[in-house]
Amino acid sequence: MQVVNIFNCPLAYKNRKNSVKAGKFMTFQELFIINLKDFRKSRKISQAKLAEMCTSSQAYIAEIEVGKKFPSPDMIEKIASALDVESYYLFQNSTKMDDRVLTPLQREEIANKIHDFTIKTINQY
């Protein structure tokens, strides 16, 4: 019986600008790596800081990001928590990371703007 690593099974995804294999098949691991890097960089978090937030080492985070290692489900949850995203976002295919998920601070800012606009509009009448 052959054991299959699901993280190396090809998945069909359309073009990803960051992917060396744009327009071709990507594995779960490749998709995870792209998303991890995108989320980490968009939040201006270094590998060292992410490692600290996950109680891990910078070397381990670097190995994940180059595909030498794949994190356990527990570590995936720690990484997602540190990046302030749900863990499944790390496996989704999207070309615009910021359109997909907002941080709690961004959600609060939007809610405050909606509230202020509503109050202003009500006060005009």
Residue pairs with C-beta under 8 A, 6 or more apart in sequence:
6 28
7 27
7 28
7 29
7 32
7 70
8 27
8 28
8 29
9 27
9 28
10 25
10 26
10 27
11 25
11 26
11 27
11 28
11 31
12 25
13 25
13 26
13 31
13 93
14 23
14 93
15 22
15 23
15 95
16 22
16 26
16 34
16 93
16 95
17 95
18 34
18 37
18 38
19 26
19 30
19 34
21 30
26 34
26 93
28 91
29 67
29 70
30 67
31 91
31 92
31 93
32 70
32 90
32 91
33 64
33 65
33 66
33 67
35 89
35 90
35 91
35 92
35 97
36 64
36 65
36 79
36 83
36 90
37 65
38 97
39 83
39 85
39 89
39 90
39 97
40 46
40 47
40 50
40 83
42 97
42 98
43 83
43 84
43 103
45 53
45 82
45 83
47 58
47 61
47 62
47 65
48 58
48 61
50 61
50 79
50 82
50 83
51 57
51 58
51 60
51 61
53 78
53 82
54 61
54 75
54 78
54 79
54 82
55 78
56 75
56 78
60 69
63 69
64 70
64 71
71 79
76 87
76 90
77 87
79 87
79 90
80 86
80 87
80 89
80 90
84 103
84 104
85 101
86 101
89 100
89 101
92 100
94 100
102 110
